[in-house]
Amino acid sequence: MSTLLIHNAHTVATQDDARSELHNTSVLVRDRQIAAIGPVHTLPHTADVVIDARHHLLIPGLVNTHHHMYQSLTRAIPAVQNAELFGWLRGLYPIWGGLTPDMIYTSTQVAMAELLLSGCTTSSDHLYIYPNSVTLDDSIEAARAIGMRFVATRGSMSVGQSQGGLPPDHLVENENAILKDTQRVVERYHSAAHGAMTQVAVAPCSPFSVSRDLMKASAELARQYGVRLHTHLAENDHDIAYSREKFGCTPAQYAQELGWLGHDVWHAHCVKLDDEGISLFAATRTGVAHCPCSNMRLASGIAPVRKMLAAGVPVGLGVDGSASNDGAHLLGEARQAMLLARLRKSLEAPTRDAQGRTQFGCDTAPMEMTARDALALATRGGAEVLGRSDIGQIKVGMCADMALFDLRSLQFAGAAVHDPVASLMLCASANAAYTVVNGRVVVHDGQLTTVDLWPLIEQHNAMAQTLAARVG
């Protein structure tokens, strides 16, 4: 039975129900779970692995609820740098048609390396394009090799341009084949056990790329196997217009009609979710993956996150695809979520208080999302959205998923001496000094321990050039 000791952490942001913050505290890990938390003198000083955390902030491992990892191969493609969502997709579909199994494996590891270095320990991924014998297995094998806790979603597209959909016809799949393969990967890889390292969710891509029948059949299949459901919803104005034209309703109403609301469902983006939609999501505990950087990059809008949270909608964070964000630093994503929520509030029209005094949006905007609120979204929020009760907190019995940040780093100079936890969000986003997944140290002194990073990057860059050249 292996043990790990986080010895004498400067500050521990537990994210427990009270959001307790502890000082000069040690955490003992035994057999991949947190076994004890307490003052230094109450815990052992030795273990199989010991991390001296005297100058470090310890937080639960960050949780990423939405990604398209293969897109790390098509970051900063010139033709779509300034496109909105639909134009961006139309420009990239032809390139993605050249993806191969090796490219999926390598790009998944590159994306996960970036996440792990940012302190992220659990990530979902939405793979919805399967050309050239690509399978979801390629992503799962990459995750296992690099050591990340993984929720692999079996995405799909079945409605091509000739049927009124957005993707080219040659990139969509037969719906019976989609359902058959989805069943296969669920049966082969999904685990519902406490501490599961691999889970599978059912994830038709979007209302504009799959049929009503596939959405319904996917929901039935997922509930038959007790796995989660995921898709994109209400991402921008074109998305809303498509739903109204094709289905005669809003995206939230469409989701309700198809059985795509519930505690076992989470939707990406929801930038344009209206008040009715928020109420539907709250009443059914339907989750949202908030992707602020992607929403800004594609000019999709500002999601009403505070309104969602106030209503009771579970909300987590997602870095989204590496070609709509061009970065996958989850700590940076949390910082952007905090800043963007404040900006949204500042843009509201002035109101008058009870004494008749004018109150501008900027007067209350800084409290719209605090640094600690943003950290909660990135940890417990993400865990709830993914249906995980075993991650997202530093608490006895939870999985040993943690990230440590060195408070002596340049980013924290003049800040951590006042408030280490707030500094994590208010200052420039730092990389983790240590990242622990399932009790295993996968980032040590800022370096990955599970893959040789520089050869991986070189291979990835060569693949990116090859992929783009095929349609150049």
Buried (B, 14 or more C-beta within 10 A) or exposed (E): EEBBBBBBBBBBBBBBEEBBBBEBBBBBBBEBBBBBBEEEEEBEEEBEBBBEBEBBBBBBBBBBBBBBBBBBBBBEBEBBEEBBBBBBBBBBBEBBBBBBBEBBBBBBBBBBBBBBBBBBBBBBBBBBBBEEEBBBBBBBBBBEBBBBBBBBBBBBBBBBBEEEBBBBEEBBBEBEEBBEBBBBBBEEBBEEEEBBBBBBBBBBBBBBBBBBEBBBBBBEBBBEBEBBBBBBBBBBBBBBEBBBEBBEEBBBBBBBBBBBBBEBBBBBBBBBBBEEBBBBBBEBBBBBBBBBBBBBBBEBBBBBBBBBBEBEBBBBBBBBBBBBBBBBBBBBBBBBBBBBBBBBBBEBEEEEEEEEEEEEBBBBBEEBBBBBBBBBBBBBBBBBBBBBEBBBBBBEEBBBBBBBBBBEBEBBEEBBEEBBBBBBBBBEBBBBBBBBBBBBBBBBEBEBBBBEBEEBBEBBEEBBEEBBEEBE
